[in-house]
Every structure is written in C-alpha cells, then in structure tokens.
C-alpha cells in the first residue's frame, strides 16, 4: 500500500453520484501558483436552484430562480473570500466567520470554534473549509461534523499542510449518495494538480455526476505577483 500515492480528480470522483460540495487546495507542478477549486452539487430543487456569481475578488452563490427559493439559509453564502493575502474557501457562511476571526487575530481553527455542522437532520451536513496562504507557504483544511446520528455533539478536525508541487488535497461533504447521506470520513484525499487550469477544470466538471453537478469555480494564483486566473462554470446560466 502506497500511502503517498496521488490520483487525478476525475479518476477519484468518476462514477460517484453524490460527493456533495467539495474543496481542493494545492500547488501547481512548477511550484509557482496556488490552486483552488470549489464545487457544489444538489439533489433537491432548492439545492439545485443555484449559480455562482463573481463579486470583485470574491464569489457568492445566488438563486437561479428566486421564485423557487424555499430556504436560503444553507444555500446562499460567500464560498470564496480574500483576506490579507489569504484565500478562504468554504461550503457555507462560515467563510465570514473565518474572515472576521482572522481580522480579530484568531487562528483558522479558533475562528471555527463558534460553528458546527449544518442543522439539516438527518444528514447533518458537515461544514468544510480551507484557508490558503497565497504566498504558497501553507494551507489548512477543516471539517466540522456530527459525532453521532442524532447530532448531539460536534467533532472538529483541522489539517495543516506544507504545499508540494503538483499535489493537492480534496475534502468533500459526503462519501456518496444515501439516506441519510454518509458524511465524509478520514483525511482529505491526495490529488494531482495539473499545470493547466483548463485541464484541471475540465477534469473536475466532466467527471462530476451530470445529474447532480451545479457549479464549479477554479482559481490559480501566481505566488510572485498575486495575479490570478479563474474559471467558472454554472449548469444553469443566470440572465
């Protein structure tokens, strides 16, 4: 068993009907750019009724059809924000919790002590988050998930990485589809980061389940200049 093996994102997610929401963080093979990806999937009409919209350097979700919104609390948020040379990526409004915590001098994990998994019994969707230093020196990932089937307590896991060229880590909310949906288990998975942003974007989007994929955002940031290139795909195009 090779515990240091890596796998392409497409090979990892292909054939899995529902990995939920996912975050990838890592470094390009030349070591010159940080790489980040965030995607959302949806099973219900409310979850599928979303698009990604850029707002300056940040990214927010918005309803594709406002008339169909049933509960905006868990589907409308800023999944990507920039803050003081760092990029925050999450699957909920804890993006702002982390940003405000950092501004107050807290660490990534300390800021998240005020949050827990989502109150969507019986799934108790975990909150997943990442904090990427845009100077390429480190990135952290976190998952907050229910300790039991009743949601009586929250378990918190934080992973702190030293970036390596061509390597990324992938964390997602669910193992696969189910009822209730099984929560992600173990450490973030080791994945290959291609040099080309379009190759990375296509590998993710084309291998997410076609029925359940909703939106994808990928950003490569140049460590030396801070300039970035990005790709955004919405299944539903907002006029």
SERO-4910 file (N, C-alpha, C, O; in steps of 0.05 Angstrom, whole numbers):
BEGIN
 pado doro    nc1    nc2    nc3   cac1   cac2   cac3    cc1    cc2    cc3    oc1    oc2    oc3
  Unk    A     17    -24      0      0      0      0     18     25      0     35     29     17
  Unk    A     13     42    -20     29     67    -22     12     90    -10     -6    100    -23
  Unk    A     19     98     14      3    119     27      9    146     16     -5    166     22
  Unk    A     29    149     -2     36    174    -14     27    176    -43     34    195    -57
  Unk    A     11    157    -52      1    158    -79    -18    182    -83    -32    190    -64
  Unk    A    -20    191   -108    -39    212   -114    -55    203   -138    -47    186   -154
  Unk    A    -78    215   -141    -97    207   -162   -109    232   -174   -113    252   -160
  Unk    A   -115    231   -200   -128    254   -213   -157    257   -202   -170    238   -195
  Unk    A   -166    282   -202   -193    287   -192   -214    272   -207   -232    261   -195
  Unk    A   -211    270   -234   -231    256   -249   -233    227   -242   -254    215   -240
  Unk    A   -209    214   -238   -209    186   -231   -221    182   -203   -232    161   -197
  Unk    A   -219    202   -186   -229    199   -159   -259    202   -157   -272    188   -141
  Unk    A   -271    220   -172   -299    226   -169   -317    212   -191   -341    211   -188
  Unk    A   -304    202   -212   -319    189   -233   -336    166   -223   -326    149   -209
  Unk    A   -362    166   -230   -380    144   -222   -392    147   -195   -409    131   -187
  Unk    A   -384    168   -180   -396    173   -154   -419    192   -158   -415    215   -166
  Unk    A   -444    184   -151   -467    201   -157   -469    226   -141   -481    246   -149
  Unk    A   -456    225   -116   -461    249    -99   -439    252    -78   -439    239    -57
  Unk    A   -419    269    -84   -399    275    -64   -406    302    -51   -391    311    -33
  Unk    A   -428    315    -59   -437    339    -46   -423    364    -54   -421    370    -78
  Unk    A   -412    378    -35   -395    401    -40   -366    394    -35   -361    379    -16
  Unk    A   -348    405    -51   -320    397    -49   -301    420    -51   -306    439    -66
  Unk    A   -279    418    -37   -257    438    -38   -231    424    -44   -225    403    -33
  Unk    A   -216    436    -63   -189    426    -69   -169    449    -64   -175    472    -72
  Unk    A   -147    444    -51   -125    464    -48    -99    450    -53    -95    427    -46
  Unk    A    -81    465    -66    -54    453    -72    -36    472    -87    -40    497    -86
  Unk    A    -17    461   -100      4    476   -114      8    465   -142      8    440   -145
  Unk    A     13    482   -161     18    472   -188     45    458   -190     62    463   -173
  Unk    A     49    441   -210     74    426   -212     99    443   -213    120    434   -204
  Unk    A     98    467   -224    122    484   -224    126    499   -198    146    513   -195
  Unk    A    108    496   -179    110    508   -153    106    538   -153    112    552   -133
  Unk    A     95    549   -175     93    578   -178     65    589   -172     61    613   -170
  Unk    A     45    571   -171     18    580   -167      3    563   -146      7    539   -145
  Unk    A    -13    576   -130    -31    561   -113    -56    554   -130    -64    569   -147
  Unk    A    -67    531   -125    -90    521   -140   -113    516   -120   -110    503    -99
  Unk    A   -137    525   -128   -160    522   -111   -184    516   -128   -187    527   -150
  Unk    A   -201    498   -119   -226    492   -132   -248    489   -112   -244    478    -90
  Unk    A   -272    497   -119   -296    493   -103   -319    486   -121   -324    500   -141
  Unk    A   -334    465   -114   -357    458   -130   -381    451   -111   -378    444    -88
  Unk    A   -405    454   -123   -429    446   -108   -445    427   -126   -445    429   -150
  Unk    A   -459    409   -112   -478    391   -125   -505    394   -111   -506    407    -90
  Unk    A   -526    383   -122   -552    385   -109   -570    363   -117   -571    354   -140
  Unk    A   -586    354    -98   -607    333   -103   -635    345   -103   -651    338   -120
  Unk    A   -640    363    -85   -667    375    -83   -670    399   -101   -650    410   -111
  Unk    A   -695    407   -106   -700    430   -123   -687    455   -111   -676    472   -125
  Unk    A   -688    458    -84   -677    481    -71   -646    481    -74   -635    503    -79
  Unk    A   -633    458    -71   -604    457    -74   -595    462   -103   -573    473   -107
  Unk    A   -611    453   -121   -603    456   -150   -608    484   -160   -597    491   -181
  Unk    A   -624    499   -146   -631    526   -155   -610    547   -148   -616    566   -134
  Unk    A   -585    542   -158   -563    560   -151   -544    565   -174   -542    548   -192
  Unk    A   -531    588   -173   -510    594   -192   -488    608   -175   -493    619   -154
  Unk    A   -463    608   -186   -441    623   -175   -440    650   -189   -444    652   -213
  Unk    A   -435    671   -173   -432    698   -184   -407    711   -172   -404    711   -148
  Unk    A   -390    722   -190   -366    735   -180   -373    763   -170   -390    777   -182
  Unk    A   -361    771   -149   -365    798   -137   -337    808   -129   -328    804   -107
  Unk    A   -325    823   -147   -297    831   -143   -279    806   -142   -280    790   -161
  Unk    A   -263    804   -121   -246    781   -118   -259    758   -103   -248    737    -99
  Unk    A   -284    762    -95   -299    742    -80   -319    728    -98   -324    735   -121
  Unk    A   -331    707    -87   -351    691   -102   -375    687    -83   -371    681    -60
  Unk    A   -399    689    -94   -423    684    -78   -441    666    -93   -440    664   -118
  Unk    A   -459    653    -79   -480    637    -91   -505    655    -93   -508    673    -77
  Unk    A   -521    649   -112   -546    663   -116   -567    644   -127   -560    625   -141
  Unk    A   -593    649   -122   -613    632   -134   -615    636   -164   -615    659   -174
  Unk    A   -617    614   -178   -622    616   -207   -650    627   -212   -654    645   -229
  Unk    A   -669    617   -197   -697    627   -199   -706    635   -171   -713    617   -155
  Unk    A   -706    661   -164   -713    669   -138   -741    660   -129   -745    657   -105
  Unk    A   -759    656   -147   -786    647   -140   -787    619   -129   -807    612   -116
  Unk    A   -766    604   -134   -766    576   -125   -751    571    -99   -749    549    -89
  Unk    A   -740    593    -87   -724    590    -62   -743    583    -39   -763    596    -34
  Unk    A   -736    561    -25   -752    552     -2   -738    559     24   -751    569     42
  Unk    A   -712    554     26   -697    561     50   -669    571     42   -652    555     34
  Unk    A   -665    597     42   -640    608     33   -617    605     53   -594    610     45
  Unk    A   -622    597     77   -602    599     99   -578    581     93   -555    588    101
  Unk    A   -582    558     80   -559    540     77   -549    539     48   -530    524     42
  Unk    A   -561    554     30   -553    553      2   -542    579     -9   -529    580    -30
  Unk    A   -547    601      5   -538    627     -4   -516    637     15   -521    642     39
  Unk    A   -492    641      5   -469    648     21   -446    656      3   -448    654    -22
  Unk    A   -424    664     15   -399    670      0   -380    646      4   -368    643     26
  Unk    A   -377    629    -16   -358    607    -13   -329    615    -15   -311    600     -6
  Unk    A   -323    637    -28   -295    646    -32   -293    675    -24   -307    693    -34
  Unk    A   -274    681     -6   -267    708      1   -236    711      3   -223    692     11
  Unk    A   -226    735     -3   -198    741      1   -195    758     26   -212    775     31
  Unk    A   -174    753     41   -170    768     65   -140    768     73   -129    748     81
  Unk    A   -127    791     70   -100    795     79    -80    775     68    -65    763     83
  Unk    A    -80    771     42    -61    752     30    -68    723     33    -52    705     28
  Unk    A    -93    718     40   -103    691     43   -129    688     28   -143    707     23
  Unk    A   -134    663     20   -159    656      7   -175    638     25   -165    617     34
  Unk    A   -200    645     30   -218    629     47   -238    615     28   -251    629     12
  Unk    A   -241    589     31   -260    574     15   -276    556     34   -264    540     48
  Unk    A   -302    558     33   -319    541     50   -345    534     36   -351    544     14
  Unk    A   -360    516     49   -386    508     38   -409    521     52   -432    511     52
  Unk    A   -404    544     66   -426    557     80   -418    585     89   -397    596     81
  Unk    A   -435    597    106   -430    624    115   -407    626    135   -402    647    146
  Unk    A   -395    603    141   -371    604    159   -347    617    145   -327    623    158
  Unk    A   -350    623    119   -330    639    105   -326    665    120   -304    674    125
  Unk    A   -348    678    126   -347    704    140   -338    701    169   -325    718    180
  Unk    A   -345    678    181   -335    673    209   -305    671    209   -292    682    227
  Unk    A   -293    658    190   -264    656    188   -252    683    182   -232    691    195
  Unk    A   -263    697    163   -252    724    156   -252    742    180   -232    755    186
  Unk    A   -275    743    195   -277    760    218   -258    751    241   -247    767    255
  Unk    A   -255    725    243   -237    714    264   -208    721    258   -194    728    277
  Unk    A   -200    719    233   -172    726    226   -168    756    231   -146    763    241
  Unk    A   -187    773    225   -184    801    229   -182    808    259   -169    828    266
  Unk    A   -193    790    276   -191    794    305   -167    781    317   -164    780    342
  Unk    A   -149    770    300   -125    757    310   -127    728    317   -109    717    329
  Unk    A   -150    715    310   -153    687    316   -141    670    294   -136    679    272
  Unk    A   -135    645    301   -126    625    282   -150    614    266   -173    619    274
  Unk    A   -145    600    245   -165    587    229   -183    569    246   -207    571    246
  Unk    A   -171    551    261   -186    532    278   -200    546    300   -223    538    307
  Unk    A   -188    567    312   -201    581    334   -226    596    324   -246    597    338
  Unk    A   -225    607    301   -248    621    290   -272    602    286   -295    610    289
  Unk    A   -266    577    279   -287    558    274   -298    545    299   -317    529    297
  Unk    A   -287    551    322   -298    540    347   -327    550    352   -341    537    368
  Unk    A   -334    571    340   -361    582    344   -382    569    325   -406    574    327
  Unk    A   -373    551    308   -391    539    288   -391    508    291   -374    497    304
  Unk    A   -411    496    279   -413    467    278   -426    458    252   -432    475    235
  Unk    A   -432    433    249   -445    422    225   -472    436    220   -483    449    238
  Unk    A   -482    432    196   -508    445    189   -531    431    203   -531    406    206
  Unk    A   -552    446    210   -575    434    224   -596    422    205   -620    428    207
  Unk    A   -587    405    187   -605    393    167   -609    364    172   -604    347    155
  Unk    A   -619    357    196   -624    329    203   -641    316    181   -658    329    169
  Unk    A   -636    290    175   -618    272    188   -589    271    176   -573    255    185
  Unk    A   -584    289    156   -558    287    143   -536    301    159   -513    292    159
  Unk    A   -543    322    174   -523    338    189   -498    343    172   -476    335    179
  Unk    A   -503    357    150   -481    362    131   -457    375    144   -461    395    158
  Unk    A   -434    364    141   -410    377    154   -403    403    141   -409    408    117
  Unk    A   -392    421    157   -380    446    146   -351    440    139   -335    433    156
  Unk    A   -344    445    114   -317    441    105   -305    469     98   -319    485     87
  Unk    A   -280    473    104   -268    499    100   -238    496     93   -226    475     99
  Unk    A   -227    516     79   -199    516     73   -189    545     75   -203    564     69
  Unk    A   -164    547     84   -150    573     85   -124    570     71   -106    555     80
  Unk    A   -120    585     49    -97    582     32    -79    607     34    -89    628     28
  Unk    A    -54    604     43    -35    626     42    -27    630     13    -15    612      1
  Unk    A    -32    654      2    -27    658    -26      2    663    -32     10    666    -56
  Unk    A     19    662    -11     48    662    -16     59    634    -20     83    630    -23
  Unk    A     41    615    -19     49    587    -25     62    572     -2     73    551     -6
  Unk    A     61    584     22     76    571     45     60    551     60     71    533     73
  Unk    A     33    552     59     17    532     74    -12    534     65    -21    554     53
  Unk    A    -27    513     72    -56    515     71    -68    496     92    -55    476     99
  Unk    A    -91    503    102   -105    487    122   -132    479    112   -145    493     96
  Unk    A   -142    457    123   -169    448    117   -182    440    143   -169    432    162
  Unk    A   -209    442    143   -224    436    167   -250    422    160   -262    428    139
  Unk    A   -259    404    177   -286    393    175   -298    392    202   -286    382    221
  Unk    A   -323    402    204   -338    401    229   -362    382    224   -378    388    207
  Unk    A   -363    360    239   -384    341    233   -396    329    258   -385    330    279
  Unk    A   -420    318    254   -435    307    277   -421    283    289   -410    266    275
  Unk    A   -421    282    315   -409    259    330   -426    234    330   -416    213    336
  Unk    A   -452    237    324   -470    214    324   -493    219    306   -496    240    294
  Unk    A   -511    199    303   -533    201    285   -555    220    294   -572    228    278
  Unk    A   -554    229    319   -574    247    330   -565    276    329   -581    294    335
  Unk    A   -540    281    323   -530    309    322   -526    321    349   -530    345    353
  Unk    A   -519    305    369   -518    315    396   -491    329    403   -489    343    423
  Unk    A   -471    325    386   -445    338    391   -430    342    365   -436    328    345
  Unk    A   -410    360    365   -395    365    341   -366    357    344   -353    364    364
  Unk    A   -355    342    325   -327    335    324   -313    354    304   -324    359    283
  Unk    A   -289    363    311   -275    383    295   -247    372    287   -232    362    304
  Unk    A   -241    373    262   -216    363    252   -203    385    234   -216    396    217
  Unk    A   -177    391    240   -162    410    224   -137    397    213   -123    383    228
  Unk    A   -131    403    188   -108    391    175    -90    414    164   -100    432    150
  Unk    A    -65    414    171    -46    436    164    -25    424    145    -11    406    152
  Unk    A    -23    436    121     -6    424    100     17    442     92     15    467     91
  Unk    A     40    430     87     62    443     73     60    437     44     63    414     35
  Unk    A     55    457     27     50    452     -1     73    439    -16     96    446    -11
  Unk    A     67    420    -33     86    407    -50     78    410    -79     54    408    -85
  Unk    A     96    415    -98     89    419   -126     74    396   -137     82    372   -134
  Unk    A     52    402   -150     36    382   -164     17    366   -146      2    349   -155
  Unk    A     16    373   -120      0    358   -101    -22    376    -90    -17    399    -83
  Unk    A    -46    365    -87    -68    379    -74    -82    360    -55    -77    336    -55
  Unk    A   -100    372    -39   -117    356    -21   -146    363    -26   -153    386    -31
  Unk    A   -163    343    -25   -191    345    -33   -208    335     -9   -206    313      0
  Unk    A   -226    353      0   -244    347     21   -273    352     11   -277    372     -3
  Unk    A   -291    335     18   -319    338      9   -338    331     30   -331    318     50
  Unk    A   -363    338     27   -382    335     49   -392    306     52   -397    298     75
  Unk    A   -395    291     31   -406    264     32   -389    243     19   -373    249      1
  Unk    A   -392    219     29   -378    196     16   -390    190    -11   -376    188    -31
  Unk    A   -417    188    -11   -432    183    -35   -462    188    -29   -468    198     -7
  Unk    A   -480    181    -47   -508    185    -42   -518    165    -20   -506    144    -15
  Unk    A   -541    171     -8   -552    154     12   -575    168     26   -581    191     21
  Unk    A   -587    154     45   -609    165     61   -608    154     89   -618    132     93
  Unk    A   -597    169    108   -585    195    105   -559    193     89   -548    171     85
  Unk    A   -549    216     80   -525    217     64   -500    213     82   -497    228    101
  Unk    A   -483    193     76   -460    188     94   -439    211     92   -430    218     71
  Unk    A   -431    220    116   -412    242    118   -384    233    111   -376    210    115
  Unk    A   -368    251     99   -340    246     92   -325    235    116   -329    243    139
  Unk    A   -307    216    110   -292    203    131   -262    205    125   -253    206    102
  Unk    A   -246    207    147   -217    206    144   -204    232    136   -216    254    138
  Unk    A   -179    231    127   -164    254    119   -172    263     91   -182    247     75
  Unk    A   -168    289     85   -171    298     57   -154    281     38   -132    272     45
  Unk    A   -165    276     14   -153    257     -5   -131    271    -21   -134    295    -29
  Unk    A   -109    257    -27    -87    268    -42    -94    266    -72   -101    245    -83
  Unk    A    -92    290    -85    -99    291   -113    -77    305   -130    -62    321   -119
  Unk    A    -77    299   -155    -58    312   -174    -68    340   -181    -92    344   -186
  Unk    A    -50    359   -182    -57    386   -191    -43    390   -218    -18    391   -219
  Unk    A    -58    393   -240    -45    397   -266    -34    425   -268    -41    443   -253
  Unk    A    -15    429   -286     -4    456   -291    -24    474   -304    -25    498   -299
  Unk    A    -41    463   -321    -60    478   -337    -87    480   -323    -99    460   -316
  Unk    A    -97    505   -319   -122    509   -304   -146    497   -320   -165    487   -308
  Unk    A   -145    498   -346   -167    487   -362   -168    457   -360   -190    445   -359
  Unk    A   -145    444   -359   -145    415   -355   -157    407   -329   -172    388   -327
  Unk    A   -150    422   -308   -160    417   -281   -190    421   -280   -205    405   -269
  Unk    A   -199    443   -291   -228    450   -291   -244    428   -306   -264    419   -296
  Unk    A   -234    421   -329   -249    400   -345   -249    373   -331   -269    359   -331
  Unk    A   -227    366   -318   -225    340   -305   -245    338   -282   -257    317   -277
  Unk    A   -249    360   -268   -269    360   -247   -298    360   -258   -314    343   -252
  Unk    A   -304    380   -275   -331    384   -284   -341    360   -300   -364    351   -296
  Unk    A   -325    350   -318   -334    328   -335   -338    302   -320   -352    284   -330
  Unk    A   -327    299   -296   -329    275   -281   -347    276   -256   -352    256   -243
  Unk    A   -357    300   -250   -379    303   -231   -404    291   -243   -409    294   -267
  Unk    A   -421    279   -227   -445    267   -237   -462    288   -252   -468    309   -242
  Unk    A   -469    281   -277   -483    300   -294   -510    309   -284   -518    332   -290
  Unk    A   -524    292   -269   -550    300   -259   -548    318   -235   -566    335   -231
  Unk    A   -527    315   -219   -526    329   -193   -506    352   -192   -507    368   -173
  Unk    A   -488    355   -212   -469    377   -211   -484    404   -216   -503    405   -232
  Unk    A   -476    425   -203   -489    451   -205   -470    473   -214   -475    486   -234
  Unk    A   -448    477   -199   -429    499   -205   -401    491   -197   -397    475   -178
  Unk    A   -381    503   -210   -353    498   -205   -338    524   -208   -342    540   -227
  Unk    A   -319    529   -189   -302    552   -191   -273    543   -186   -268    529   -166
  Unk    A   -255    551   -203   -226    543   -201   -210    569   -203   -214    586   -220
  Unk    A   -190    571   -185   -172    595   -185   -143    586   -182   -136    571   -163
  Unk    A   -126    596   -200    -97    593   -197    -85    620   -192    -90    639   -207
  Unk    A    -70    623   -170    -58    648   -162    -28    648   -164    -15    631   -152
  Unk    A    -17    667   -178     12    669   -181     24    678   -155     17    699   -144
  Unk    A     42    662   -144     54    668   -117     71    693   -118     71    708    -98
  Unk    A     85    698   -139    103    721   -141     88    747   -144     96    768   -133
  Unk    A     66    747   -160     53    772   -167     26    776   -153     16    798   -151
  Unk    A     13    754   -144    -13    756   -133    -35    756   -153    -59    755   -146
  Unk    A    -28    757   -179    -48    756   -200    -59    728   -203    -46    709   -198
  Unk    A    -85    727   -211    -97    700   -213   -113    698   -238   -123    717   -250
  Unk    A   -116    673   -247   -135    666   -268   -155    647   -257   -150    632   -238
  Unk    A   -180    649   -268   -201    633   -256   -220    623   -278   -220    633   -300
  Unk    A   -234    602   -271   -254    590   -288   -279    586   -272   -278    577   -249
  Unk    A   -302    592   -284   -328    590   -271   -347    576   -289   -351    584   -312
  Unk    A   -360    555   -279   -380    540   -295   -406    538   -279   -405    529   -256
  Unk    A   -427    547   -290   -454    543   -279   -471    525   -297   -472    530   -321
  Unk    A   -483    505   -285   -500    488   -301   -524    504   -312   -532    500   -335
  Unk    A   -534    522   -295   -556    540   -304   -545    568   -307   -532    578   -289
  Unk    A   -549    580   -329   -538    606   -335   -559    627   -328   -581    628   -337
  Unk    A   -550    645   -309   -567    667   -300   -566    690   -319   -544    700   -326
  Unk    A   -589    699   -328   -590    721   -347   -584    748   -333   -584    769   -345
***
